[in-house]
Amino acid sequence: MSQEPDTSGPSGITTDRFLFGGDYNPEQWPETLWQQDIELMRVAGVNAVTVGVFSWALLEREEGIYTFDWLDRILGMLHAAGIGVILATPTASPPPWFTLTHPDALPIRADGTQLWHGSRDAYCPSAPAYRAASSAIATALAERYGSHPAVTSWHVHNEYGTFCFCDHVAESFRRWLRRKYEDLADLNRAWYTAFWSQNYTQWDQILPPRATQYLHNPTHAVDFRRFMSDEFLQCWREQRTAIRSAGANQPITTNYMLPPWNHLEQWSWSAELDFVSMDHYLDSEGPDGETHAAYAGDLSRSWALGRPWLLMEQAAGVVTLHGNRYASKGPGRMLRNSLSYIARGSQGALFFQWRAPAAGAEVWHAGLVPHAGADSRVFKEVTALGAALAQIAEVADPAVQGPVVDADVAILWHADGWWALENRSLPSEHLDYSSAVRATHRALWQQGFAVDFVRPGADLTAYRVVLVPSMFSLDDAAVAALRAQVGTGGTLVVWYFSGVADQDLHVTPGGYPGRIRDLLGVRVDEFLPLDPAHTVELSDGLIGDQWSENVQLTTATAVTSYLQGELAGRPAITRNDYGNGAAYYVSTRLDLPSLKAFLSTVTAQAGVCPVLGSAPPAGVEVIRRNGVDHHYLFVLNHGSEPVRLSGPGTDLLTETSTAAGGLLINAGGVAVVREDVGATEWSLAVD
């Protein structure tokens, strides 16, 4: 079962319907078009828009001189049409007058290059002038619109993550370090500064990790990432204070950006937000894009501690690929992806943006109203999505506070794990946190399991299976939580290069993985990274690649062994009985079929089943969302064959019973089924 909601975290967003709409930029269009926009919004069923994200230059044309008349008019028009407004503070894009007046507030790269105005995010988060100007515009907006009937919530800033390495940042970094370490001796110990003559004798000797002749000190670099997350959070807090001090009491959030753009420590941030919100763009035009949507949904719900959250942005008709190449999502995919997020706890499906821009840097970004206008496939699908969300409105029951999804399997997640592997001096350049975690989640998704993510140190005893695909450093609290999870009867799986070091990135001596050797019952004395083209076969037929290790058994037993090479006959995967549970160690990277087979065995032995009891047909996604009086089964057929769902319930989209004869879900189709009370017997098969 999922953990009980933590009352110290975000309260979650409560709505009696699913929010639908997205980022709206009326200032980019003539006012003669505004009424047409609102009429099209009503046709599509739009009920929520985000306004003002990039409008600072038009709201404050000169320092302290505000122009709100256009915003007054559009908020009044939206309110009259019954469309709620998520009002943004525009601080992600300071206006030209600001950067001209305060050139010290422009960002500087690690190599000392000065960045100039002419794009978005032209600011240094530590510059006093930027912080003061941000609070001022937030105050002005809240004083004017804090009680406006159109405003339902506040969207502070946009996608925090602009790094700077200037002297303002250096001063703030030193203050952060003094609070953390208090004494330079403790910092020198944590940073291992005896190496390469880096010992610091005064605080002002410390700089951000600017461009250097060779490798950075890894702990210095990770501490800077931790600092930057806290610095962004302090920027957010100051705007929150400004909004609250002006008398506005609507919920306040900001939008995370799903990794690989990973600049925040999401667990500490989420404890401060009124509700978690996420921007997510698919990274694959193929079937793996569906696993990416599920990954984002599970992460967001987990950062929200199981409570409802909000999908703030997605793209309407395209997939944005590397190099800014756009690929069509194809018919039906927008609906399926939106329902995937909603099944995993989102209280809406919002997009960037309402109308595709006529020009500018993101002229080819998708819009709910594309360049072709309302007479287009995309807008027809937008309208169909709006209708579908209205049909399933009961699922958005505001009485549900969490957990929105029940999961018996959890994956350990923390930004520290990611940042630690950004170090260039690793045993292999192919160690990659995101890939390891994504692969594990992907394997579980394909087998139909519900999955939570959990932070190191959290109480894990409610989960039957906890997976640690990659976590180089573990602090004492994280180690204790893993021991407790296994000791009380849980199953733990740890992969290679995890638990090797402490929170300061100091390797624990005596053999790997030193932090949890006794828990796993193994001792590794040597890492043996593999050439990317090389694979290793294991004794049970599983295939590994990229990594191998010389594993010695202490109290564990071998589950499977290496078949060839210098490791022939040596353990590859092990199991150790510990307390009332079992801990597995995986010393190689398993390919996807092998990973699925291994996890299927582990979960079965732990008594954990997929959502419907067995794996769904290939390409079919199944997730159950909890309600107060009913549970709701989401079935999304991303595959190429029709499937039939049978069991006691009613599809909300077609008002069709799934009992007698079952419900046919065509390729590309969806179903949202209200389960009858007490329903347990379900079947899903290719028709």
Helices and strands as residue ranges (DSSP letters): E 19-24, G 26-28, G 31-33, H 34-44, E 48-51, H 56-59, E 60-62, E 65-66, H 69-80, E 84-88, H 96-101, G 103-105, H 128-145, E 151-155, H 167-181, H 184-191, G 195-197, G 203-205, H 218-245, E 252-253, E 255-257, H 266-270, E 277-279, H 288-303, E 309-313, E 318-321, G 322-324, E 325-328, H 333-343, E 346-351, H 377-391, G 393-396, E 409-412, H 415-420, H 433-446, E 451-454, E 465-468, H 476-487, E 491-495, G 514-516, H 517-520, E 522-527, E 535-537, E 543-545, E 549-553, E 557-561, G 565-567, E 571-578, E 581-586, E 589-590, H 592-605, E 620-626, E 631-637, E 643-646, E 649-651, E 656-657, E 663-665, E 670-675, E 683-686
